[in-house]
Amino acid sequence: MARQAPPWLDHVAELSDADRYAAMTADERLACFVEVCELARTILAGRPDARTVLASVEPMPPLAERTWLRLVREARRGRAAS
C-alpha cells in the first residue's frame, strides 16, 4: 500500500509567523511560550548531554540579533507610552 503525503504538507499559511503572533492575545502568547518551553524540556530530558547543551551559549546570527534588539526597543517604547 502506497503512503500518501499528509494533507498539510503543501499548506502555506495566510499570515506570516510575525503577523500571526501579533494577532494573538496576551493569553495566547503566554500559552504558546509555555508550550514551546515544555517541548524544549521534553527534548532536553531525552538527551544525555542536556547539561552541556544548557551550559553552552551560541551567538545569535547578525540578522536575528538586529531583529531581537529592534523588538526590545519597540516593546520598551510601547511600555513607556502606556
N, C-alpha and C positions, 0 to 999 in steps of 0.2 A: 504494500500500500504506500503510495507516494505521500510524502508530507507536504502540507500546504503552509505557506508563509502566514503568520498571524495577520489579521486584518489591519492592525495599527502600524505595520511595518513601514508603509509608504505615506503615512499621515503627516501632514505638515500643519503645525498649529497656526491658528489665525493670528494670534498675538505672539510677539517676541517674549522671551523669558522676562525681560525688564518690564515690558508693558503688563504682563500677567501679574508680576509681583507688585507693581504699582497699583493695580486694580484690587489687590487684596485688602481686607480689613486688618486691623492690628491683631485681632484674634486669629485670623487665618495665617498671618505671617508667623505668629508665635507657634501655631500648630505645625507649620512647615519646618521651622527651625528645630522644634522638638523631634520631629520625625527624622530629620537629617542627622541630628545628634544620636538618636537611638540606632540608626543604621550604622553610623560610624562606630558606635560602641559594639554592636554585633560583629562587624567586620574585624575590629581590633581584638575582640575576645577569641577569635579563631586563629590569630596569628601568633606564632611562637616568639616573634620579635616585636611584640606590641610596645614594650618599654623603649626599645631603640627607636621605633617609629615616632612615638610621642615625644621623645627627647630631641629628635632632630628638627632643625629649623631650616627650611629651604627659602631662599629669597623669592619674592614674587617676580614674575615676569614684568618688564617695564610697563607694558600696557595695562596689566592688571593693577599694578601699584598706582599708576596715574588715575585709573578709574576709581579705585578704592579711596584715594585721597580726595578726589572730586566729590564722591558721595558723602564722605565725612564732612567736608566743608558745607555741602548743601544741607545736611542734617543739622549741623550746628546753627546755620543761618535760620533754618525753619524753627528750631527750638528757641532761638533768641527772639524771633518775631512773635511767638505765642505769648 
